[in-house]
Amino acid sequence: MSTKQKIIDTDVHHEIRSTRDLLPYLPDQWKRYIAEYGWVPERAIPFNQVRKNTKYRMDSIPEDGATPGSNFDLLKEQLLDKHDMSYAVLTGWFYEATVAKGWYEFAAARASAYNDFTVDKWLSKDKRLLGSITIPREPEAAVREIDRMAAHPQMAQVMLPIGDFAWGDPYFHPIFEAANRHGLPIAMHLSASITAQGGDFLRYYVAWRSLHPQAYMTQVISLITNGIFDKFPDLKVALVEGGFEWVPFMMHRMDSAYKALRQETPWVKRMPSDYFHDNMRFTTQPWDDLTAREFMNVIDMMGSEDMIMYASDYPHWDFDPPERTMPHQISDSLKQKILYENARDFYRL
């Protein structure tokens, strides 16, 4: 890889050490639920990953033993400086919309606290960092939070975590309207609460991980069939950490279904593949060791070199360094599109 190539990392997980990190940013009425009553997020994932410290790379653990991804200096050393990043998009892991169900007032307060924490402890320390606005699931509160945070120059997108519900439902359309109104793209990222279509039949982590693309397919279908991109034709959506090999299959399958059944959704005015091309972007992570020929076949079936953006997934165990993410045999111009230019255009940098 040429040393002159620029890099934008679209998936960097900054973490809180514990929910107590939120206390300085919470109103007094909510602090006691964490400080005194010990509230913690729900975690639906039933699997223990078969390695020490579960989901993290071992060298990302700070010297004090804190949660990997919670130490700015270490992240700066291992990611921003080592790989000479132009920008890194913080995607977090404290996803309020799937952290807990119900009690939306408390959820809204936690989302605001997490966003303020991100600004104070992360974005203020390095202009290369870009943030994702965390929102609660309830649309009215979510819109208020988007309106509150959208003016921050380093808040680059609105985060919609993928759980056990479909974001394209008209109930959630005010959230998309607010993001569109502020010129912010949407990011969708799997959460601990994703389930497999067909029921919670999975017994192993390897099975759960293998089915991640299914969750992204469900969301893409929901967005298109519920007319999100017809309502908001300029809206951009990134499907983060869901891979990209499944995209040509879904483009073809949706086009085929649309040709036969378009009367069911008359508000969808274009072929589904058009929305993939114009409104959606996908990330390299998790990279599945494709050969150059296999990779170029996927690009050819997509019909575009503009749809894939680089993502490292730092500090997780399957971290993909930029110099080893794509086959060396592909052109430097295509590498630069994926490593930098496609994300630069997506985030309007």
Secondary structure, 3 states (H helix, E strand, C coil): CCCCCCCEEEEECCCCCCHHHHHHHCCHHHHHHHHCCCCCCCCCCCCCCCCCCCCECHHHCCCCCCCCCCCHHHHHHHHHHCCCCCEEEECCCCCHHHHCCCCHHHHHHHHHHHHHHHHHHCHHHCCCEEEEECCCCCHHHHHHHHHHHCCCCCEEEEEEEECCCCCCCHHHHHHHHHHHHCCCCEEEEECCCCCCCCCCCCCCHHHHHHCHHHHHHHHHHHHHHCCHHHHCCCCCEEEECCCCCCHHHHHHHHHHHHHHHHHHCCCCCCCHHHHHHHHEEEECCCCCCCCHHHHHHHHHHHCCCCCEECCCCECECCCCCHHHCCCCCCCHHHHHHHHHHHHHHHHCC
